[in-house]
Amino acid sequence: MYHGKQLAGEIKYEIRLTKEFLDKNLKDVLYKFVFNFVKSTLQKEIKKFDLKSSWAVCQFESDYNPIHWHDGHLSGVMYTKMPKDLGTSYKDQNKNGKIAFIHGSTQLLVSSVYGVKPEVGDLFIFPSYMMHTVYPFFSDEERRSVSFNAFMDDEAAKF
């Protein structure tokens, strides 16, 4: 089902994944990744995992996601297809096609923006309130990712 009008991005092709599809194909896999992420970063074990929503994002040349955040406790994005070349930039740091996670304020000796050029197979899990953006790219090839929002039990969600 087309999902683009409900999402933040300037992207023509976004598909909401149905609960039936998620329960059959992704819920258990994502639960294991989230369980291990929470255990290794927060030293907590989650007892409840509710996959609230998930959608596929098929991006083409000039598509982008403005700065935004999500619902839930945790969000994630996994990359299933990336262009070989994201285009050139006249700047020293080519941001084309990168995802950038934004802290929201400048800190001494630390950048408030962490940009990553994703690769196929990458999975990024982050607090849902973490602001982030996806820069446009310039290529004839598709960039595809699957994103999700999840809730966990309140005790594990206390950061």
N, C-alpha and C positions, 0 to 999 in steps of 0.2 A: 504494500500500500504506500503510495506517495506520501512523504512526510515533510517535505521541504518547507511548507508554509508555517509549520509549528516550530521550526528550528531557527537559530540565529543567522545562519550563513547565507551568503549570496551564491547559492549552489542550486543548480537546476534539477539534480537527480539525487534525492535522499529517500531511502525506503525504510519505513518502520518495520521491524521484525516482530512477528506475531508471538504471543505468549506460547502458543503450541510449538512453534519453531524453536523458541528459546528453551523451553522445557526439554525438548527432545535433543537439541544439538549443542547448546551453549551453556546452560545454567550450571551443570556439574563442573565443566571445565573452568568457567569463570570463578566459581566458588573455590576451587582448589588454588587458583592463582591469588585470589583475594585473601583466602585463609593464610597462605604462606606469606603474602605481603604484610598483612597485619601482624602476624606472629614475629616476623623478622624485624619490622620497623617499630612496632609499639610494644612488643613482648606480651601480646594479649592473644587469646584464642576467641574467635567469634563463635557464637552459639546459634545465631540466626543470620540467614542470608536471603534477602529478597531482591531479586533482579527486577527493578522497577520498569526499566525501558531499555531498548537497544535499537539501533538503526545503522544502516549501511550508508556511507557517504561516497558517492562516485563523483569525483572532482575532475573537471576538465580545465583547459587553459583559461586563466583569469578568475576562476572560482576562488572564493576565500571565505573564511569565518572570521567575523570581527571579534573583538575582545568580549568574552562572555564567561559565565559559570553555569553550573548545573544544579539539579535537585539531587537529594539523597545525601548519603554520607560519603560515598566514594564514587568516582567515575573512572572510566578507562577508555582507551582507544588502542586498537590493534590494527596494524597495517598489512593488507593482503596484496596490494599492487602499487608499484611506484614507477614513475617514468625514469628512464635511464638518465635523462638530462632535464633539469628544472628551469633552464634558461640562464642567461648571463645577467649580470648587474654591473652598473658603473660604479657601485660602492665597493669598498674593501671587503665588507662582510656581506656576502650574497645571502639574503634571507628567503629567496624564492622557494616556496613549497615547504618551508620549515614550520613546525609547531613551536610556539613560544609559550612558556609558563611564566606567569607574572606574579611577583610577590605583592606589588602594589605600593611599595615605598622604597626609597633609596636607603641603603645601609652602608656604613663605613667599610670600604674595601670589598664590597660584594655587589655584584650586579643584581638589580631587581627583576631582570628578564633572563630566562634560561631558554635559549633556542636550540632545537634539535632537528637535524635532517633525518627523518625517519627512514628505516629500511624495512623491506618485507620481513615479517615475522616479529617486529618490535611490538611490545605491549607496554603502554604507560598507564600506571594506576596512580591516582592522585585524589586528594580531598575534593569533594564536589564544589566547595567554595573557592577553589584555586582558579583565579582568572587565567584565561589562555586565549590564544588566537592562532589561526592558520593563515600564513601569507599566501598570496596567489603565486602561481608558477606559469611558465610559458613553454608549453610543449604540446605536441599533437597526441601525446599518450595520456592515459587515464591514471589517476591516483585514487586508490580505493582503501577505505578504512571502515571498521566497525566500532561503534562507540556504545557505551552503556552507562547507566546510572544504577546504583544499588544502595540498599539500606542494610545495616547490620544491627545487632542488638545494641541497646543504648550504652551498656558498660564498655563494650569494645570501641564504640564510637567516640568515647571521651578522649580527645587528643591531649 
